[in-house]
Amino acid sequence: MKKTILITGSTDGIGKLVAQKLATAGHSVFIHGRNSVKVNSVIEAIQKESHNENVDGFVADLSELDQVEQLAADILQKVHHLDVLINNAGVYKSPQPTNSKGLDLRFVVNYLAPYLLTEKLLPIINGEDARIINLSSAAQSPVSFLALEGKESLSENTTYAQSKLALTMWSFDLSKKVNDVTVIAVNPGSLLNTRMVKEAYGKHWSSADKGGSILFDLAVGGEHQTHTGEYFDNDAGYYGKAHTDAYNSSKISTLLSVTEAILSK
């Protein structure tokens, strides 16, 4: 069955790779990026390479929450149904560590933006086998709520790991609240050969295709439908355990309260 799929951060890296794979398989694909010229270029390239005209896209800077709101509105105006949402967009290094509201970019792009976008799009994410795939990481560490609120400054490495745990904690909670939607958090693989990894570490361990392939499988593979509320560790190649905080209902409750307070400002 052909599906309609939205992938954030898909003009580069594993997001672009999985968009190409899904379009080649005949699915309708919506990509997303920050730059309209690049978005249009990638749309044309994927259409040509996949021989699939059902590829379109959206433009928004996910580091600014008002743009995330507008992105959601644009999607809802154009798309009436989504089978799969892949929250792939992420950031590690950035010339500017905070957004216009003083919030750490890693927390915003890696956690707050997918949280907000998903909440807005939930009404159209449905179907026989609907899925939400959230890009976590092997790097996960306890969340500083002061840092999340922009009241404490921490290193890039620390806030990156905290943002990925926050995303995983929210994923597990979301899986209990949505009916008939499979929600999976995934570490696509450590140090894949992508631009973000090169900028952050200057080296890689595995090909980017390792990440693109697992995202394809998680999006449409039948074997993953029953794994809602779980964490797939692509370094190991199977479902494993996330950080212990991801299973702590009290910490998850506090995280979500703080998140809602930030988003309501």
Kinemage of the C-alpha trace (Angstrom):
@kinemage 1
@onewidth
@group {chain A} dominant
@subgroup {mainchain}
@vectorlist {calphas} color= white
{ca met a 1} P 0.000 0.000 0.000
{ca lys a 2} L 1.376 3.384 -1.013
{ca lys a 3} L 1.702 5.885 1.833
{ca thr a 4} L 1.920 9.657 2.270
{ca ile a 5} L 5.029 10.541 4.254
{ca leu a 6} L 6.526 13.764 5.639
{ca ile a 7} L 10.214 13.917 6.564
{ca thr a 8} L 11.683 16.944 8.316
{ca gly a 9} L 15.292 17.923 7.618
{ca ser a 10} L 15.312 16.028 4.347
{ca thr a 11} L 17.379 18.149 1.970
{ca asp a 12} L 20.570 16.495 3.201
{ca gly a 13} L 21.953 13.475 5.044
{ca ile a 14} L 19.841 10.484 6.010
{ca gly a 15} L 16.638 12.487 5.639
{ca lys a 16} L 17.331 12.992 1.950
{ca leu a 17} L 18.372 9.361 1.562
{ca val a 18} L 15.172 7.996 3.064
{ca ala a 19} L 13.094 10.460 1.013
{ca gln a 20} L 14.751 9.086 -2.120
{ca lys a 21} L 14.185 5.476 -1.042
{ca leu a 22} L 10.526 6.068 -0.216
{ca ala a 23} L 9.840 7.941 -3.454
{ca thr a 24} L 11.550 5.194 -5.465
{ca ala a 25} L 9.263 2.685 -3.745
{ca gly a 26} L 6.286 4.686 -5.044
{ca his a 27} L 5.192 6.518 -1.906
{ca ser a 28} L 4.072 10.162 -1.859
{ca val a 29} L 6.791 12.123 -0.102
{ca phe a 30} L 6.927 15.596 1.392
{ca ile a 31} L 10.387 16.891 2.238
{ca his a 32} L 11.337 19.849 4.401
{ca gly a 33} L 14.281 22.219 4.638
{ca arg a 34} L 15.272 25.726 5.698
{ca asn a 35} L 16.163 27.023 2.232
{ca ser a 36} L 13.530 27.252 -0.503
{ca val a 37} L 16.053 27.000 -3.334
{ca lys a 38} L 17.536 23.827 -1.874
{ca val a 39} L 14.111 22.350 -1.139
{ca asn a 40} L 13.025 22.871 -4.754
{ca ser a 41} L 16.321 21.473 -6.052
{ca val a 42} L 15.995 18.326 -3.943
{ca ile a 43} L 12.349 17.860 -4.979
{ca glu a 44} L 13.349 17.974 -8.648
{ca ala a 45} L 16.284 15.621 -8.114
{ca ile a 46} L 14.204 13.038 -6.245
{ca gln a 47} L 11.406 13.218 -8.806
{ca lys a 48} L 13.900 12.608 -11.605
{ca glu a 49} L 15.819 9.811 -9.869
{ca ser a 50} L 12.742 8.020 -8.524
{ca his a 51} L 10.533 8.529 -11.609
{ca asn a 52} L 7.888 9.630 -9.102
{ca glu a 53} L 6.155 12.988 -9.468
{ca asn a 54} L 4.489 12.712 -6.051
{ca val a 55} L 7.266 14.593 -4.270
{ca asp a 56} L 6.707 18.040 -2.783
{ca gly a 57} L 8.084 20.089 0.074
{ca phe a 58} L 7.874 22.774 2.723
{ca val a 59} L 10.230 25.463 3.986
{ca ala a 60} L 10.768 26.494 7.613
{ca asp a 61} L 13.552 27.180 10.089
{ca leu a 62} L 12.802 24.810 12.957
{ca ser a 63} L 14.980 26.796 15.361
{ca glu a 64} L 12.210 29.417 15.516
{ca leu a 65} L 8.999 28.082 17.060
{ca asp a 66} L 6.805 30.604 15.259
{ca gln a 67} L 8.083 29.143 11.988
{ca val a 68} L 7.231 25.673 13.264
{ca glu a 69} L 3.682 26.921 13.899
{ca gln a 70} L 3.541 28.323 10.364
{ca leu a 71} L 4.965 25.108 8.930
{ca ala a 72} L 2.209 23.127 10.605
{ca ala a 73} L -0.397 25.519 9.216
{ca asp a 74} L 1.079 25.240 5.713
{ca ile a 75} L 1.066 21.444 5.910
{ca leu a 76} L -2.511 21.290 7.194
{ca gln a 77} L -3.645 23.545 4.364
{ca lys a 78} L -2.006 21.386 1.697
{ca val a 79} L -2.074 17.859 3.130
{ca his a 80} L -5.238 16.217 4.426
{ca his a 81} L -3.758 12.893 5.457
{ca leu a 82} L -0.374 11.559 6.581
{ca asp a 83} L 0.468 7.910 7.074
{ca val a 84} L 3.958 8.594 8.401
{ca leu a 85} L 5.767 11.517 10.028
{ca ile a 86} L 9.545 11.196 10.379
{ca asn a 87} L 10.935 13.835 12.749
{ca asn a 88} L 14.443 13.678 11.330
{ca ala a 89} L 15.695 17.278 11.483
{ca gly a 90} L 18.484 17.782 13.991
{ca val a 91} L 21.346 20.074 14.898
{ca tyr a 92} L 24.581 19.681 16.819
{ca lys a 93} L 26.904 22.555 15.945
{ca ser a 94} L 25.708 26.041 15.071
{ca pro a 95} L 27.373 29.469 14.739
{ca gln a 96} L 24.578 30.838 16.926
{ca pro a 97} L 23.949 28.702 20.047
{ca thr a 98} L 20.480 30.100 20.788
{ca asn a 99} L 17.413 31.206 18.859
{ca ser a 100} L 15.746 34.629 18.966
{ca lys a 101} L 14.032 33.729 22.253
{ca gly a 102} L 17.277 32.714 23.942
{ca leu a 103} L 16.527 28.981 23.814
{ca asp a 104} L 19.333 26.541 23.064
{ca leu a 105} L 19.220 25.534 19.394
{ca arg a 106} L 19.681 21.835 20.133
{ca phe a 107} L 16.721 21.747 22.482
{ca val a 108} L 14.573 23.669 20.016
{ca val a 109} L 15.377 21.821 16.788
{ca asn a 110} L 15.885 18.346 18.254
{ca tyr a 111} L 12.998 18.330 20.733
{ca leu a 112} L 10.665 21.332 20.962
{ca ala a 113} L 10.120 21.644 17.199
{ca pro a 114} L 9.176 17.983 16.620
{ca tyr a 115} L 7.023 18.052 19.756
{ca leu a 116} L 5.113 21.119 18.545
{ca leu a 117} L 4.884 20.029 14.908
{ca thr a 118} L 3.645 16.564 15.813
{ca glu a 119} L 1.003 17.905 18.211
{ca lys a 120} L -0.315 20.182 15.463
{ca leu a 121} L -0.341 17.417 12.831
{ca leu a 122} L -1.853 14.644 14.958
{ca pro a 123} L -5.360 15.191 13.535
{ca ile a 124} L -4.166 14.127 10.057
{ca ile a 125} L -1.798 11.311 11.097
{ca asn a 126} L -4.006 8.279 10.810
{ca gly a 127} L -4.770 5.254 8.735
{ca glu a 128} L -4.434 1.497 8.809
{ca asp a 129} L -0.740 1.637 9.747
{ca ala a 130} L 0.100 5.205 10.793
{ca arg a 131} L 3.517 5.879 12.293
{ca ile a 132} L 5.579 8.613 13.946
{ca ile a 133} L 9.338 8.027 13.837
{ca asn a 134} L 11.441 10.245 16.118
{ca leu a 135} L 15.194 10.539 15.639
{ca ser a 136} L 16.898 9.904 18.945
{ca ser a 137} L 20.571 9.076 19.485
{ca ala a 138} L 22.922 6.811 21.395
{ca ala a 139} L 23.860 10.032 23.206
{ca gln a 140} L 21.234 10.525 25.923
{ca ser a 141} L 21.701 12.270 29.262
{ca pro a 142} L 19.379 13.605 32.017
{ca val a 143} L 17.582 16.803 31.069
{ca ser a 144} L 18.386 20.053 32.858
{ca phe a 145} L 15.084 21.908 32.907
{ca leu a 146} L 16.936 25.181 33.441
{ca ala a 147} L 18.869 24.553 30.236
{ca leu a 148} L 15.672 23.602 28.413
{ca glu a 149} L 14.122 26.915 29.500
{ca gly a 150} L 17.182 28.851 28.356
{ca lys a 151} L 18.200 29.759 31.917
{ca glu a 152} L 21.398 27.720 31.977
{ca ser a 153} L 24.160 27.499 29.367
{ca leu a 154} L 25.732 24.099 28.759
{ca ser a 155} L 28.092 22.640 26.150
{ca glu a 156} L 26.878 21.564 22.700
{ca asn a 157} L 27.600 17.945 23.498
{ca thr a 158} L 25.612 18.102 26.734
{ca thr a 159} L 22.533 19.844 25.346
{ca tyr a 160} L 22.544 17.582 22.289
{ca ala a 161} L 22.438 14.467 24.479
{ca gln a 162} L 19.799 16.033 26.725
{ca ser a 163} L 17.634 17.042 23.760
{ca lys a 164} L 17.718 13.493 22.421
{ca leu a 165} L 16.675 12.032 25.759
{ca ala a 166} L 13.870 14.605 25.998
{ca leu a 167} L 12.662 13.495 22.560
{ca thr a 168} L 12.755 9.855 23.624
{ca met a 169} L 10.886 10.532 26.884
{ca trp a 170} L 8.173 12.382 24.968
{ca ser a 171} L 8.007 9.620 22.331
{ca phe a 172} L 7.283 6.987 24.950
{ca asp a 173} L 4.598 9.171 26.535
{ca leu a 174} L 3.031 10.007 23.160
{ca ser a 175} L 2.770 6.311 22.295
{ca lys a 176} L 0.403 5.863 25.244
{ca lys a 177} L -1.812 8.774 24.221
{ca val a 178} L -2.405 8.218 20.514
{ca asn a 179} L -4.691 5.487 19.243
{ca asp a 180} L -3.734 3.392 16.234
{ca val a 181} L -0.435 5.220 15.650
{ca thr a 182} L 2.889 3.457 16.093
{ca val a 183} L 5.440 5.760 17.759
{ca ile a 184} L 9.093 4.690 17.636
{ca ala a 185} L 12.246 6.457 18.809
{ca val a 186} L 15.376 5.437 16.924
{ca asn a 187} L 19.114 5.836 17.155
{ca pro a 188} L 19.820 5.647 13.390
{ca gly a 189} L 23.470 4.819 14.032
{ca ser a 190} L 26.407 6.516 15.689
{ca leu a 191} L 28.761 8.731 13.677
{ca leu a 192} L 27.148 8.177 10.296
{ca asn a 193} L 28.777 9.831 7.303
{ca thr a 194} L 26.648 12.999 7.252
{ca arg a 195} L 27.433 16.701 7.206
{ca met a 196} L 26.264 17.139 10.809
{ca val a 197} L 28.597 14.400 12.021
{ca lys a 198} L 31.523 15.751 9.989
{ca glu a 199} L 31.020 19.219 11.456
{ca ala a 200} L 30.720 17.848 14.982
{ca tyr a 201} L 33.406 15.159 15.041
{ca gly a 202} L 35.396 15.326 11.796
{ca lys a 203} L 35.108 11.552 11.348
{ca his a 204} L 32.543 8.821 10.813
{ca trp a 205} L 32.075 5.138 11.627
{ca ser a 206} L 29.380 4.046 9.177
{ca ser a 207} L 27.815 5.081 5.889
{ca ala a 208} L 24.842 7.435 5.895
{ca asp a 209} L 22.906 4.746 4.053
{ca lys a 210} L 22.813 2.714 7.281
{ca gly a 211} L 20.617 5.459 8.748
{ca gly a 212} L 18.547 5.953 5.613
{ca ser a 213} L 17.812 2.246 5.398
{ca ile a 214} L 16.596 1.884 8.982
{ca leu a 215} L 14.347 4.934 8.616
{ca phe a 216} L 12.840 3.364 5.491
{ca asp a 217} L 12.218 0.108 7.341
{ca leu a 218} L 10.726 1.834 10.389
{ca ala a 219} L 8.436 3.928 8.180
{ca val a 220} L 6.938 1.149 6.070
{ca gly a 221} L 8.275 -2.229 7.230
{ca gly a 222} L 5.539 -4.512 8.546
{ca glu a 223} L 7.728 -5.973 11.276
{ca his a 224} L 7.859 -2.645 13.146
{ca gln a 225} L 4.114 -2.024 13.433
{ca thr a 226} L 3.823 -3.688 16.845
{ca his a 227} L 6.725 -1.861 18.490
{ca thr a 228} L 5.032 1.365 19.551
{ca gly a 229} L 6.593 3.055 22.571
{ca glu a 230} L 9.936 1.379 21.958
{ca tyr a 231} L 13.492 2.417 21.116
{ca phe a 232} L 15.329 0.944 18.135
{ca asp a 233} L 19.100 0.986 18.531
{ca asn a 234} L 20.602 0.752 15.046
{ca asp a 235} L 24.112 0.411 16.467
{ca ala a 236} L 22.988 -2.936 17.855
{ca gly a 237} L 20.452 -3.650 15.130
{ca tyr a 238} L 17.498 -4.343 17.401
{ca tyr a 239} L 15.054 -2.831 19.890
{ca gly a 240} L 16.862 -2.032 23.120
{ca lys a 241} L 16.725 0.079 26.237
{ca ala a 242} L 16.888 3.853 26.176
{ca his a 243} L 18.192 5.905 29.110
{ca thr a 244} L 16.442 5.009 32.386
{ca asp a 245} L 14.823 8.469 32.570
{ca ala a 246} L 12.779 7.554 29.498
{ca tyr a 247} L 10.858 5.107 31.709
{ca asn a 248} L 10.468 7.436 34.702
{ca ser a 249} L 6.871 8.691 34.719
{ca ser a 250} L 7.603 11.459 37.239
{ca lys a 251} L 10.460 12.901 35.173
{ca ile a 252} L 8.424 12.596 31.993
{ca ser a 253} L 5.537 14.453 33.618
{ca thr a 254} L 7.848 17.284 34.698
{ca leu a 255} L 9.425 17.437 31.233
{ca leu a 256} L 6.057 17.779 29.544
{ca ser a 257} L 4.900 20.446 32.020
{ca val a 258} L 8.030 22.508 31.390
{ca thr a 259} L 7.655 21.972 27.641
{ca glu a 260} L 4.075 23.197 27.601
{ca ala a 261} L 5.056 26.244 29.660
{ca ile a 262} L 7.792 27.117 27.148
{ca leu a 263} L 5.476 26.676 24.168
{ca ser a 264} L 2.726 28.781 25.750
{ca lys a 265} L 4.936 31.873 25.997
